[in-house]
Amino acid sequence: MPSDTDAGRRSRRRDAAQNREALLNAAVVILATEPDASLEAVAAAAGLSRRALYGHFSGRDELIVALIERGAERLVAAASTTDHADAPVAIALLCARLWDAVDHVRLLAQVALRQPYVERAASSLDPVRRRLTVFVARGVADGTVRDDIPQAVLARLIQESALAVLAEAARADLTDPEGRRLVMLAALGTAGLSWREAGALIADTPELAGEH
């Protein structure tokens, strides 16, 4: 029979897990819009003390690494569940899905361009880039995606164009429909479509039209 001591330990572990989740939730919202916000601001937003924050994270770097890993999980989930027989549509769909986790992904987009997190963020993005490479290869094979750039390089450029839009959305205060459409346009433009072709594809494809 479980003792009161065992029950107390379980309760403390549960509270610790909830506090850590609260800190991560607060951090992703605050740092997505203010990357240099203080740890005190993060702790206060989570309803916890700075001391409580340090009980879970040794400092700012460890907190941001945890957020990078969390954001990457959202990206991987988006990538693994997205596909379409038409390569440009698949590319646009994947980039639109990134918008669904915009706070997490926007934070990742910002720190992916900042030292000392560039390499770790880039590594976390590998699954998305691999998925894009599949779509690019499909499009190159059927002539719907540009073939003048190495496929792996093009996949990386498409990914970076999408992340740049997500980061810009915070500064430009884009609405959800505006940001989602822009991320698709940027990805399709990088893939080789003209702005008119990209706009027409979004407007004429039900799967994409429903994304903006």
CYANA upper distance limits for C-alpha pairs under 8 A (distance plus 0.5 A):
  2 PRO  CA      6 ASP  CA      6.49
  2 PRO  CA      7 ALA  CA      7.42
  3 SER  CA      7 ALA  CA      6.89
  4 ASP  CA      8 GLY  CA      6.59
  5 THR  CA      9 ARG  CA      6.77
  6 ASP  CA     10 ARG  CA      6.79
  7 ALA  CA     11 SER  CA      6.65
  8 GLY  CA     12 ARG  CA      6.68
  9 ARG  CA     13 ARG  CA      6.67
 10 ARG  CA     14 ARG  CA      6.58
 11 SER  CA     15 ASP  CA      6.61
 12 ARG  CA     16 ALA  CA      6.53
 13 ARG  CA     17 ALA  CA      6.65
 14 ARG  CA     18 GLN  CA      6.71
 15 ASP  CA     19 ASN  CA      6.57
 16 ALA  CA     20 ARG  CA      6.64
 17 ALA  CA     21 GLU  CA      6.70
 18 GLN  CA     22 ALA  CA      6.61
 19 ASN  CA     23 LEU  CA      6.67
 19 ASN  CA     46 ALA  CA      8.45
 19 ASN  CA     48 LEU  CA      8.36
 20 ARG  CA     24 LEU  CA      6.77
 20 ARG  CA     53 LEU  CA      8.40
 20 ARG  CA     56 HIS  CA      6.98
 21 GLU  CA     25 ASN  CA      6.58
 22 ALA  CA     26 ALA  CA      6.59
 22 ALA  CA     46 ALA  CA      5.91
 23 LEU  CA     27 ALA  CA      6.47
 23 LEU  CA     42 VAL  CA      7.30
 23 LEU  CA     43 ALA  CA      6.93
 23 LEU  CA     45 ALA  CA      8.47
 23 LEU  CA     46 ALA  CA      5.84
 23 LEU  CA     53 LEU  CA      7.64
 24 LEU  CA     28 VAL  CA      6.57
 24 LEU  CA     63 LEU  CA      8.32
 24 LEU  CA     66 ALA  CA      8.48
 24 LEU  CA     67 LEU  CA      7.33
 25 ASN  CA     29 VAL  CA      7.11
 25 ASN  CA     46 ALA  CA      8.15
 26 ALA  CA     30 ILE  CA      6.69
 26 ALA  CA     42 VAL  CA      6.38
 26 ALA  CA     43 ALA  CA      8.16
 26 ALA  CA     45 ALA  CA      6.22
 26 ALA  CA     46 ALA  CA      5.90
 27 ALA  CA     31 LEU  CA      6.09
 27 ALA  CA     32 ALA  CA      8.38
 27 ALA  CA     42 VAL  CA      5.88
 27 ALA  CA     67 LEU  CA      8.45
 28 VAL  CA     32 ALA  CA      6.22
 28 VAL  CA     67 LEU  CA      7.41
 28 VAL  CA    103 ASP  CA      6.96
 28 VAL  CA    104 HIS  CA      6.54
 28 VAL  CA    107 LEU  CA      7.12
 29 VAL  CA     33 THR  CA      7.36
 29 VAL  CA    103 ASP  CA      6.74
 29 VAL  CA    104 HIS  CA      8.40
 30 ILE  CA     34 GLU  CA      6.36
 30 ILE  CA     35 PRO  CA      7.96
 30 ILE  CA     37 ALA  CA      7.54
 30 ILE  CA     42 VAL  CA      7.33
 31 LEU  CA     35 PRO  CA      4.78
 31 LEU  CA     36 ASP  CA      7.39
 31 LEU  CA     37 ALA  CA      6.76
 31 LEU  CA    107 LEU  CA      7.12
 32 ALA  CA    103 ASP  CA      6.67
 32 ALA  CA    104 HIS  CA      7.94
 32 ALA  CA    106 ARG  CA      6.50
 32 ALA  CA    107 LEU  CA      4.90
 32 ALA  CA    110 GLN  CA      8.05
 32 ALA  CA    170 ALA  CA      8.18
 33 THR  CA    107 LEU  CA      8.38
 33 THR  CA    170 ALA  CA      6.68
 35 PRO  CA    107 LEU  CA      8.39
 35 PRO  CA    110 GLN  CA      8.29
 37 ALA  CA     41 ALA  CA      7.03
 37 ALA  CA     42 VAL  CA      8.00
 38 SER  CA     42 VAL  CA      7.15
 39 LEU  CA     43 ALA  CA      6.64
 39 LEU  CA     50 ARG  CA      7.48
 39 LEU  CA     53 LEU  CA      8.44
 39 LEU  CA     60 ARG  CA      7.51
 40 GLU  CA     44 ALA  CA      6.52
 40 GLU  CA     49 SER  CA      8.01
 40 GLU  CA     50 ARG  CA      6.08
 41 ALA  CA     45 ALA  CA      6.60
 42 VAL  CA     46 ALA  CA      6.86
 43 ALA  CA     47 GLY  CA      6.80
 43 ALA  CA     48 LEU  CA      5.56
 43 ALA  CA     49 SER  CA      6.07
 43 ALA  CA     50 ARG  CA      6.07
 43 ALA  CA     52 ALA  CA      8.24
 43 ALA  CA     53 LEU  CA      6.63
 44 ALA  CA     48 LEU  CA      6.09
 44 ALA  CA     49 SER  CA      6.97
 44 ALA  CA     50 ARG  CA      8.23
 48 LEU  CA     52 ALA  CA      6.66
 48 LEU  CA     53 LEU  CA      7.70
 49 SER  CA     53 LEU  CA      6.99
 50 ARG  CA     54 TYR  CA      6.88
 51 ARG  CA     55 GLY  CA      6.87
 52 ALA  CA     56 HIS  CA      7.52
 53 LEU  CA     57 PHE  CA      6.62
 54 TYR  CA     58 SER  CA      5.87
 54 TYR  CA     59 GLY  CA      7.13
 57 PHE  CA     62 GLU  CA      6.23
 57 PHE  CA     63 LEU  CA      6.24
 58 SER  CA     62 GLU  CA      6.70
 58 SER  CA     63 LEU  CA      8.30
 59 GLY  CA     63 LEU  CA      6.95
 60 ARG  CA     64 ILE  CA      6.67
 61 ASP  CA     65 VAL  CA      6.62
 62 GLU  CA     66 ALA  CA      6.76
 63 LEU  CA     67 LEU  CA      6.84
 64 ILE  CA     68 ILE  CA      6.59
 65 VAL  CA     69 GLU  CA      6.78
 65 VAL  CA    117 TYR  CA      8.24
 65 VAL  CA    120 ARG  CA      8.43
 66 ALA  CA     70 ARG  CA      6.69
 67 LEU  CA     71 GLY  CA      6.48
 67 LEU  CA    104 HIS  CA      8.22
 67 LEU  CA    108 LEU  CA      8.20
 68 ILE  CA     72 ALA  CA      6.53
 68 ILE  CA    107 LEU  CA      8.43
 68 ILE  CA    108 LEU  CA      6.29
 68 ILE  CA    111 VAL  CA      8.49
 68 ILE  CA    120 ARG  CA      8.38
 68 ILE  CA    121 ALA  CA      6.72
 68 ILE  CA    124 SER  CA      7.88
 69 GLU  CA     73 GLU  CA      6.84
 69 GLU  CA    124 SER  CA      7.21
 70 ARG  CA     74 ARG  CA      7.29
 70 ARG  CA    104 HIS  CA      8.01
 71 GLY  CA     75 LEU  CA      6.98
 71 GLY  CA    104 HIS  CA      5.37
 71 GLY  CA    105 VAL  CA      6.11
 71 GLY  CA    107 LEU  CA      8.18
 71 GLY  CA    108 LEU  CA      6.59
 72 ALA  CA     76 VAL  CA      6.61
 72 ALA  CA    105 VAL  CA      8.20
 72 ALA  CA    108 LEU  CA      8.10
 72 ALA  CA    121 ALA  CA      8.43
 72 ALA  CA    124 SER  CA      5.91
 72 ALA  CA    125 LEU  CA      6.72
 73 GLU  CA     77 ALA  CA      6.67
 74 ARG  CA     78 ALA  CA      6.72
 74 ARG  CA     98 LEU  CA      8.43
 74 ARG  CA    101 ALA  CA      7.17
 74 ARG  CA    104 HIS  CA      8.03
 74 ARG  CA    105 VAL  CA      8.07
 75 LEU  CA     79 ALA  CA      6.64
 75 LEU  CA     98 LEU  CA      6.87
 75 LEU  CA    105 VAL  CA      7.79
 75 LEU  CA    125 LEU  CA      7.85
 75 LEU  CA    128 VAL  CA      7.03
 76 VAL  CA     80 SER  CA      6.53
 76 VAL  CA    125 LEU  CA      8.31
 76 VAL  CA    127 PRO  CA      6.48
 76 VAL  CA    128 VAL  CA      6.51
 77 ALA  CA     81 THR  CA      6.93
 78 ALA  CA     82 THR  CA      6.88
 78 ALA  CA     94 LEU  CA      7.22
 78 ALA  CA     97 ARG  CA      6.28
 78 ALA  CA     98 LEU  CA      7.00
 79 ALA  CA     94 LEU  CA      6.66
 79 ALA  CA    127 PRO  CA      7.89
 79 ALA  CA    128 VAL  CA      6.03
 79 ALA  CA    131 ARG  CA      6.85
 80 SER  CA    131 ARG  CA      8.12
 82 THR  CA     90 ALA  CA      7.54
 82 THR  CA     93 LEU  CA      7.40
 82 THR  CA     94 LEU  CA      6.39
 83 ASP  CA     90 ALA  CA      5.74
 83 ASP  CA     93 LEU  CA      8.15
 83 ASP  CA     94 LEU  CA      8.13
 84 HIS  CA     89 VAL  CA      6.92
 84 HIS  CA     90 ALA  CA      5.24
 85 ALA  CA     89 VAL  CA      8.43
 85 ALA  CA     90 ALA  CA      7.68
 86 ASP  CA     90 ALA  CA      6.68
 86 ASP  CA    139 GLY  CA      8.05
 87 ALA  CA     91 ILE  CA      6.68
 87 ALA  CA    135 PHE  CA      5.76
 87 ALA  CA    136 VAL  CA      7.25
 87 ALA  CA    138 ARG  CA      6.50
 87 ALA  CA    139 GLY  CA      5.42
 87 ALA  CA    144 THR  CA      7.53
 87 ALA  CA    145 VAL  CA      7.97
 88 PRO  CA     92 ALA  CA      6.67
 88 PRO  CA    135 PHE  CA      8.17
 88 PRO  CA    139 GLY  CA      7.41
 88 PRO  CA    144 THR  CA      7.38
 88 PRO  CA    145 VAL  CA      7.45
 88 PRO  CA    188 LEU  CA      7.11
 88 PRO  CA    191 ALA  CA      8.10
 89 VAL  CA     93 LEU  CA      6.46
 89 VAL  CA    201 LEU  CA      8.25
 89 VAL  CA    205 THR  CA      8.40
 89 VAL  CA    208 LEU  CA      7.83
 90 ALA  CA     94 LEU  CA      6.64
 90 ALA  CA    135 PHE  CA      7.13
 91 ILE  CA     95 CYS  CA      6.86
 91 ILE  CA    132 LEU  CA      7.14
 91 ILE  CA    135 PHE  CA      6.95
 91 ILE  CA    136 VAL  CA      8.39
 91 ILE  CA    187 ALA  CA      7.57
 91 ILE  CA    188 LEU  CA      7.74
 92 ALA  CA     96 ALA  CA      6.57
 92 ALA  CA    183 VAL  CA      8.40
 92 ALA  CA    184 MET  CA      5.33
 92 ALA  CA    185 LEU  CA      8.19
 92 ALA  CA    187 ALA  CA      6.91
 92 ALA  CA    188 LEU  CA      6.96
 92 ALA  CA    208 LEU  CA      7.89
 93 LEU  CA     97 ARG  CA      6.65
 93 LEU  CA    184 MET  CA      7.95
 93 LEU  CA    207 GLU  CA      8.18
 93 LEU  CA    208 LEU  CA      7.09
 94 LEU  CA     98 LEU  CA      7.08
 95 CYS  CA     99 TRP  CA      7.55
 95 CYS  CA    159 GLN  CA      8.34
 95 CYS  CA    162 ALA  CA      6.80
 95 CYS  CA    183 VAL  CA      6.84
 95 CYS  CA    184 MET  CA      6.54
 95 CYS  CA    187 ALA  CA      7.56
 96 ALA  CA    100 ASP  CA      7.69
 96 ALA  CA    180 ARG  CA      6.20
 96 ALA  CA    181 ARG  CA      8.12
 96 ALA  CA    183 VAL  CA      7.01
 96 ALA  CA    184 MET  CA      6.57
 96 ALA  CA    211 GLU  CA      7.27
 97 ARG  CA    101 ALA  CA      8.05
 98 LEU  CA    102 VAL  CA      7.02
 98 LEU  CA    105 VAL  CA      7.19
 99 TRP  CA    105 VAL  CA      7.91
 99 TRP  CA    166 LEU  CA      7.89
 99 TRP  CA    179 GLY  CA      8.26
 99 TRP  CA    180 ARG  CA      6.65
 99 TRP  CA    183 VAL  CA      8.49
101 ALA  CA    105 VAL  CA      6.42
102 VAL  CA    106 ARG  CA      5.97
102 VAL  CA    166 LEU  CA      7.62
103 ASP  CA    107 LEU  CA      6.70
104 HIS  CA    108 LEU  CA      6.83
105 VAL  CA    109 ALA  CA      6.46
105 VAL  CA    163 LEU  CA      8.25
105 VAL  CA    166 LEU  CA      7.76
106 ARG  CA    110 GLN  CA      6.73
106 ARG  CA    163 LEU  CA      7.73
106 ARG  CA    166 LEU  CA      5.67
106 ARG  CA    167 ALA  CA      5.80
106 ARG  CA    170 ALA  CA      8.24
107 LEU  CA    111 VAL  CA      6.77
107 LEU  CA    167 ALA  CA      8.04
108 LEU  CA    112 ALA  CA      6.27
108 LEU  CA    121 ALA  CA      7.45
109 ALA  CA    113 LEU  CA      7.37
109 ALA  CA    163 LEU  CA      5.56
109 ALA  CA    164 ALA  CA      7.26
109 ALA  CA    166 LEU  CA      7.23
109 ALA  CA    167 ALA  CA      6.31
110 GLN  CA    114 ARG  CA      7.39
110 GLN  CA    167 ALA  CA      6.32
111 VAL  CA    115 GLN  CA      8.07
111 VAL  CA    117 TYR  CA      6.68
111 VAL  CA    118 VAL  CA      7.37
111 VAL  CA    121 ALA  CA      7.73
112 ALA  CA    117 TYR  CA      6.65
112 ALA  CA    118 VAL  CA      5.21
112 ALA  CA    119 GLU  CA      8.19
112 ALA  CA    120 ARG  CA      8.43
112 ALA  CA    121 ALA  CA      5.57
112 ALA  CA    122 ALA  CA      7.02
113 LEU  CA    117 TYR  CA      8.19
113 LEU  CA    118 VAL  CA      6.28
114 ARG  CA    118 VAL  CA      6.30
117 TYR  CA    121 ALA  CA      6.45
118 VAL  CA    122 ALA  CA      6.50
119 GLU  CA    123 SER  CA      6.61
120 ARG  CA    124 SER  CA      6.72
121 ALA  CA    125 LEU  CA      6.82
122 ALA  CA    126 ASP  CA      7.11
125 LEU  CA    129 ARG  CA      6.86
126 ASP  CA    130 ARG  CA      6.59
127 PRO  CA    131 ARG  CA      6.80
128 VAL  CA    132 LEU  CA      6.73
128 VAL  CA    159 GLN  CA      8.32
129 ARG  CA    133 THR  CA      6.62
129 ARG  CA    155 ALA  CA      6.48
129 ARG  CA    156 ARG  CA      6.58
129 ARG  CA    159 GLN  CA      7.11
130 ARG  CA    134 VAL  CA      7.03
130 ARG  CA    155 ALA  CA      8.26
131 ARG  CA    135 PHE  CA      7.12
132 LEU  CA    136 VAL  CA      6.55
132 LEU  CA    155 ALA  CA      5.88
132 LEU  CA    158 ILE  CA      8.43
132 LEU  CA    159 GLN  CA      8.20
133 THR  CA    137 ALA  CA      6.55
133 THR  CA    151 GLN  CA      6.90
133 THR  CA    152 ALA  CA      6.41
133 THR  CA    154 LEU  CA      8.33
133 THR  CA    155 ALA  CA      5.62
134 VAL  CA    138 ARG  CA      6.79
135 PHE  CA    139 GLY  CA      6.71
136 VAL  CA    140 VAL  CA      6.56
136 VAL  CA    145 VAL  CA      7.04
136 VAL  CA    151 GLN  CA      6.82
136 VAL  CA    154 LEU  CA      8.02
136 VAL  CA    155 ALA  CA      7.05
136 VAL  CA    191 ALA  CA      8.33
137 ALA  CA    141 ALA  CA      6.64
137 ALA  CA    151 GLN  CA      6.99
138 ARG  CA    142 ASP  CA      7.00
139 GLY  CA    143 GLY  CA      6.28
139 GLY  CA    144 THR  CA      5.34
139 GLY  CA    145 VAL  CA      5.08
139 GLY  CA    146 ARG  CA      8.24
140 VAL  CA    144 THR  CA      6.74
140 VAL  CA    145 VAL  CA      5.48
140 VAL  CA    146 ARG  CA      6.71
140 VAL  CA    147 ASP  CA      6.11
143 GLY  CA    147 ASP  CA      8.34
145 VAL  CA    191 ALA  CA      6.14
145 VAL  CA    192 GLY  CA      6.29
145 VAL  CA    193 LEU  CA      8.00
146 ARG  CA    191 ALA  CA      6.55
146 ARG  CA    192 GLY  CA      5.48
147 ASP  CA    151 GLN  CA      8.04
149 ILE  CA    153 VAL  CA      7.24
149 ILE  CA    154 LEU  CA      6.53
150 PRO  CA    154 LEU  CA      6.64
151 GLN  CA    155 ALA  CA      6.66
152 ALA  CA    156 ARG  CA      6.87
153 VAL  CA    157 LEU  CA      6.73
154 LEU  CA    158 ILE  CA      6.62
154 LEU  CA    190 THR  CA      8.25
154 LEU  CA    191 ALA  CA      7.64
155 ALA  CA    159 GLN  CA      6.73
156 ARG  CA    160 GLU  CA      6.63
157 LEU  CA    161 SER  CA      6.57
157 LEU  CA    190 THR  CA      7.49
158 ILE  CA    162 ALA  CA      6.88
158 ILE  CA    186 ALA  CA      8.31
158 ILE  CA    187 ALA  CA      5.67
158 ILE  CA    188 LEU  CA      8.37
158 ILE  CA    190 THR  CA      6.20
158 ILE  CA    191 ALA  CA      7.13
159 GLN  CA    163 LEU  CA      6.78
159 GLN  CA    187 ALA  CA      7.87
160 GLU  CA    164 ALA  CA      6.52
161 SER  CA    165 VAL  CA      6.94
161 SER  CA    183 VAL  CA      8.25
161 SER  CA    186 ALA  CA      6.54
161 SER  CA    187 ALA  CA      6.61
161 SER  CA    190 THR  CA      7.82
162 ALA  CA    166 LEU  CA      6.93
162 ALA  CA    183 VAL  CA      5.82
162 ALA  CA    184 MET  CA      8.09
162 ALA  CA    186 ALA  CA      6.94
162 ALA  CA    187 ALA  CA      6.45
163 LEU  CA    167 ALA  CA      6.75
164 ALA  CA    168 GLU  CA      6.58
165 VAL  CA    169 ALA  CA      6.54
165 VAL  CA    179 GLY  CA      7.92
165 VAL  CA    182 LEU  CA      7.57
165 VAL  CA    183 VAL  CA      6.23
165 VAL  CA    186 ALA  CA      8.08
166 LEU  CA    170 ALA  CA      7.69
166 LEU  CA    179 GLY  CA      7.94
166 LEU  CA    183 VAL  CA      7.77
167 ALA  CA    171 ARG  CA      7.77
168 GLU  CA    172 ALA  CA      6.50
169 ALA  CA    173 ASP  CA      6.04
169 ALA  CA    174 LEU  CA      5.73
169 ALA  CA    179 GLY  CA      6.82
170 ALA  CA    174 LEU  CA      7.70
174 LEU  CA    178 GLU  CA      6.35
174 LEU  CA    179 GLY  CA      6.07
175 THR  CA    179 GLY  CA      6.52
176 ASP  CA    180 ARG  CA      6.56
176 ASP  CA    212 HIS  CA      8.34
177 PRO  CA    181 ARG  CA      6.60
177 PRO  CA    211 GLU  CA      8.11
177 PRO  CA    212 HIS  CA      5.10
178 GLU  CA    182 LEU  CA      6.55
178 GLU  CA    212 HIS  CA      7.59
179 GLY  CA    183 VAL  CA      6.62
180 ARG  CA    184 MET  CA      7.01
180 ARG  CA    211 GLU  CA      7.34
180 ARG  CA    212 HIS  CA      6.33
181 ARG  CA    185 LEU  CA      6.70
181 ARG  CA    211 GLU  CA      7.86
181 ARG  CA    212 HIS  CA      5.94
182 LEU  CA    186 ALA  CA      6.53
183 VAL  CA    187 ALA  CA      6.73
184 MET  CA    188 LEU  CA      6.60
184 MET  CA    202 ILE  CA      8.49
185 LEU  CA    189 GLY  CA      6.45
185 LEU  CA    195 TRP  CA      7.63
185 LEU  CA    198 ALA  CA      6.40
185 LEU  CA    199 GLY  CA      7.40
186 ALA  CA    190 THR  CA      6.72
187 ALA  CA    191 ALA  CA      6.72
188 LEU  CA    192 GLY  CA      6.98
188 LEU  CA    193 LEU  CA      6.15
188 LEU  CA    198 ALA  CA      6.41
189 GLY  CA    193 LEU  CA      5.39
189 GLY  CA    194 SER  CA      6.41
189 GLY  CA    195 TRP  CA      6.86
189 GLY  CA    198 ALA  CA      7.28
193 LEU  CA    197 GLU  CA      6.22
193 LEU  CA    198 ALA  CA      6.26
194 SER  CA    198 ALA  CA      6.55
195 TRP  CA    199 GLY  CA      6.56
196 ARG  CA    200 ALA  CA      6.58
197 GLU  CA    201 LEU  CA      6.56
198 ALA  CA    202 ILE  CA      6.81
199 GLY  CA    203 ALA  CA      6.68
200 ALA  CA    204 ASP  CA      6.36
201 LEU  CA    205 THR  CA      6.33
201 LEU  CA    208 LEU  CA      8.39
202 ILE  CA    206 PRO  CA      8.38
202 ILE  CA    208 LEU  CA      5.63
202 ILE  CA    209 ALA  CA      5.96
203 ALA  CA    208 LEU  CA      7.68
203 ALA  CA    209 ALA  CA      5.80
204 ASP  CA    208 LEU  CA      8.48
204 ASP  CA    209 ALA  CA      7.44
205 THR  CA    209 ALA  CA      6.36
206 PRO  CA    210 GLY  CA      6.55
207 GLU  CA    211 GLU  CA      7.42
208 LEU  CA    212 HIS  CA      7.71
